[in-house]
Amino acid sequence: IDVTASSSLNIFEANAIELVNLTTAGNPIILQAGGITQSGALIASSLTVTNTAGSVVLDQNNDVGTVAITNTLGDVTYNTNRGTTTDIAGIQGVNVDLNSENGITQSGAITATSLDVTNTVDGDVVLDQNNDVATVAITNTVGDVTYTTISSSITDINGIQGVNIVLNTDNGVSQSAAIEATNSLTVTNA
């Protein structure tokens, strides 16, 4: 699918789809499909995805302000090269992989078996909603990291890198890889 629209864009497809380029001049994109891949970027103010089978692989240089993805049956990959912070408005998936150049904020929870976040150029990774993820890995050597979990069991930290790191948990954390904080590490278990 290759579309440039001056208004919002809604795509509903029962089968798997490949997105070549979707651009909406600052308007929302809503996708529903049975598997989503891409070979070109998404450019929009917001993206809402509901997937019914397979994986969601949005691994190109996307530029979307707010992202929400529901894929309870499969994995989620989302990459962005947005010039400013990307807001995660909620993600549900089995294994979730987020890659950003300029930081991530959060207005909705992430629910997954595993979460792997990488931020490379500038900005902080602030995942401060009530996330429920079994295993978490975050790399952000260029800024701070905040991660909050309400997981009903112990959260496994599979490595975190950041300048200042803040972990907030309800049921404790375990560790399977190193935590490397340039300045500080604060852990709160309430």
Solvent accessible surface area in square Angstrom, and as a share of the most:
residue,aa,sasa,rsa
1,I,70,0.35
2,D,92,0.48
3,V,46,0.27
4,T,111,0.65
5,A,23,0.18
6,S,101,0.65
7,S,66,0.43
8,S,56,0.36
9,L,24,0.12
10,N,84,0.43
11,I,23,0.12
12,F,134,0.56
13,E,67,0.30
14,A,89,0.69
15,N,101,0.52
16,A,73,0.57
17,I,20,0.10
18,E,85,0.38
19,L,0,0.00
20,V,56,0.32
21,N,62,0.32
22,L,0,0.00
23,T,34,0.20
24,T,0,0.00
25,A,74,0.57
26,G,51,0.49
27,N,43,0.22
28,P,53,0.33
29,I,0,0.00
30,I,67,0.34
31,L,1,0.01
32,Q,70,0.31
33,A,0,0.00
34,G,13,0.12
35,G,7,0.07
36,I,1,0.00
37,T,66,0.38
38,Q,12,0.05
39,S,64,0.41
40,G,10,0.10
41,A,26,0.20
42,L,0,0.00
43,I,76,0.39
44,A,6,0.04
45,S,48,0.31
46,S,30,0.19
47,L,1,0.01
48,T,61,0.35
49,V,1,0.01
50,T,56,0.32
51,N,9,0.04
52,T,67,0.39
53,A,48,0.37
54,G,47,0.45
55,S,42,0.27
56,V,0,0.00
57,V,48,0.27
58,L,0,0.00
59,D,57,0.29
60,Q,61,0.27
61,N,96,0.49
62,N,0,0.00
63,D,48,0.25
64,V,0,0.00
65,G,13,0.12
66,T,47,0.27
67,V,0,0.00
68,A,25,0.20
69,I,2,0.01
70,T,52,0.30
71,N,0,0.00
72,T,83,0.48
73,L,127,0.63
74,G,10,0.09
75,D,52,0.27
76,V,1,0.00
77,T,29,0.17
78,Y,3,0.01
79,N,33,0.17
80,T,9,0.05
81,N,57,0.29
82,R,62,0.22
83,G,64,0.61
84,T,85,0.50
85,T,55,0.32
86,T,1,0.01
87,D,31,0.16
88,I,1,0.01
89,A,37,0.29
90,G,15,0.14
91,I,0,0.00
92,Q,74,0.33
93,G,8,0.08
94,V,53,0.31
95,N,64,0.33
96,V,3,0.02
97,D,51,0.27
98,L,1,0.01
99,N,46,0.23
100,S,4,0.02
101,E,62,0.28
102,N,29,0.15
103,G,0,0.00
104,I,4,0.02
105,T,55,0.32
106,Q,12,0.06
107,S,70,0.45
108,G,15,0.14
109,A,40,0.31
110,I,0,0.00
111,T,60,0.35
112,A,13,0.10
113,T,77,0.45
114,S,33,0.21
115,L,3,0.01
116,D,67,0.35
117,V,0,0.00
118,T,40,0.23
119,N,3,0.02
120,T,79,0.46
121,V,89,0.51
122,D,85,0.44
123,G,22,0.21
124,D,59,0.31
125,V,0,0.00
126,V,44,0.25
127,L,0,0.00
128,D,64,0.33
129,Q,62,0.28
130,N,86,0.44
131,N,0,0.00
132,D,57,0.29
133,V,0,0.00
134,A,49,0.38
135,T,38,0.22
136,V,0,0.00
137,A,19,0.15
138,I,1,0.01
139,T,50,0.29
140,N,0,0.00
141,T,86,0.50
142,V,60,0.35
143,G,7,0.07
144,D,47,0.24
145,V,0,0.00
146,T,29,0.17
147,Y,3,0.01
148,T,22,0.13
149,T,3,0.02
150,I,78,0.40
151,S,6,0.04
152,S,104,0.67
153,S,70,0.45
154,I,103,0.52
155,T,0,0.00
156,D,32,0.17
157,I,2,0.01
158,N,68,0.35
159,G,13,0.13
160,I,0,0.00
161,Q,54,0.24
162,G,2,0.02
163,V,34,0.19
164,N,46,0.23
165,I,1,0.00
166,V,50,0.29
167,L,3,0.02
168,N,46,0.24
169,T,6,0.04
170,D,68,0.35
171,N,67,0.34
172,G,15,0.15
173,V,55,0.32
174,S,51,0.33
175,Q,107,0.47
176,S,74,0.47
177,A,40,0.31
178,A,62,0.48
179,I,43,0.22
180,E,96,0.43
181,A,37,0.29
182,T,107,0.62
183,N,105,0.54
184,S,50,0.33
185,L,86,0.43
186,T,69,0.40
187,V,71,0.41
188,T,65,0.38
189,N,95,0.49
190,A,100,0.78
